Amino acid sequence: MNNKLWIVGKITNVLNDGWDFIGVFSDEPLALNAVSRVCTSLTDEEKSKYFIAPAKLNEPYFCADGCDWEGGYFPFE
C-alpha cells in the first residue's frame, strides 16, 4: 500500500502561515490536476498562492513555524 499522499492548499496569510485546505490526493498528478481546475479563471497572483506538498498516511510531520514544507512547491511560480 502506498502511504504517500499529496496535500493541496492555498496560502491565505503569509505573516502567520495561514492556509486553506483544498484537498488530499493519492498521487501527484491528481493533485496537479486539481490545482489546474481550481485555478482556471484566476489571475497569476491568485494562482501563485496554491501549493502541493507530500504527506505520509498515519505518520505525523512536525514543521517549525516559518519553515518550508519539505517537498512542497507552488506549481504556478
C-alpha positions as CSV (number, residue, x, y, z in Angstrom):
1,M,0.0,0.0,0.0
2,N,1.3,3.4,-1.0
3,N,1.2,5.6,2.1
4,K,2.4,8.8,0.3
5,L,-0.4,11.4,-0.2
6,W,-0.4,14.9,-1.7
7,I,-1.9,17.9,0.0
8,V,-3.3,20.8,-2.0
9,G,-3.7,24.1,-0.2
10,K,-3.9,27.9,-0.7
11,I,-1.8,30.4,1.3
12,T,-4.2,32.9,3.0
13,N,-1.9,34.8,5.3
14,V,1.9,34.8,4.7
15,L,2.6,36.6,8.0
16,N,1.0,34.0,10.3
17,D,1.4,30.9,8.0
18,G,-2.3,30.7,7.4
19,W,-3.6,28.4,4.6
20,D,-6.8,26.8,3.5
21,F,-7.1,23.0,2.9
22,I,-8.2,22.3,-0.7
23,G,-7.8,18.5,-0.8
24,V,-5.8,15.4,-0.4
25,F,-4.8,13.1,-3.3
26,S,-3.3,9.7,-3.8
27,D,-0.7,10.8,-6.3
28,E,1.0,14.0,-7.5
29,P,-0.6,14.2,-11.0
30,L,-4.1,14.1,-9.4
31,A,-3.1,17.0,-7.1
32,L,-1.7,19.0,-10.0
33,N,-4.9,18.4,-12.0
34,A,-6.9,19.7,-9.0
35,V,-4.9,22.8,-8.8
36,S,-5.2,23.4,-12.5
37,R,-9.0,23.0,-12.3
38,V,-9.3,25.4,-9.3
39,C,-7.1,28.0,-10.9
40,T,-8.5,28.1,-14.5
41,S,-10.1,31.6,-14.1
42,L,-7.7,33.1,-11.5
43,T,-5.1,35.8,-12.0
44,D,-1.4,34.9,-11.9
45,E,-1.2,36.5,-8.5
46,E,-4.0,34.3,-7.1
47,K,-2.6,31.1,-8.8
48,S,0.7,31.7,-7.1
49,K,-0.9,31.1,-3.7
50,Y,-1.7,27.4,-4.4
51,F,0.7,24.7,-3.3
52,I,1.2,21.0,-3.4
53,A,3.1,19.1,-0.6
54,P,3.7,15.4,0.2
55,A,2.4,13.8,3.4
56,K,2.5,10.2,4.7
57,L,-0.6,8.4,5.9
58,N,-0.6,7.7,9.6
59,E,2.8,9.5,10.1
60,P,3.0,12.8,11.9
61,Y,5.0,15.6,10.4
62,F,6.2,18.5,12.5
63,C,7.3,21.7,10.8
64,A,8.7,24.6,12.9
65,D,6.9,27.9,12.4
66,G,8.2,29.7,9.4
67,C,10.0,26.7,7.8
68,D,9.2,25.3,4.4
69,W,7.2,22.1,4.0
70,E,9.8,19.6,2.8
71,G,8.9,18.5,-0.8
72,G,6.2,21.2,-1.1
73,Y,6.1,23.6,-4.0
74,F,4.0,26.2,-5.8
75,P,3.2,24.9,-9.3
76,F,2.4,28.3,-10.8
77,E,5.6,30.1,-9.6
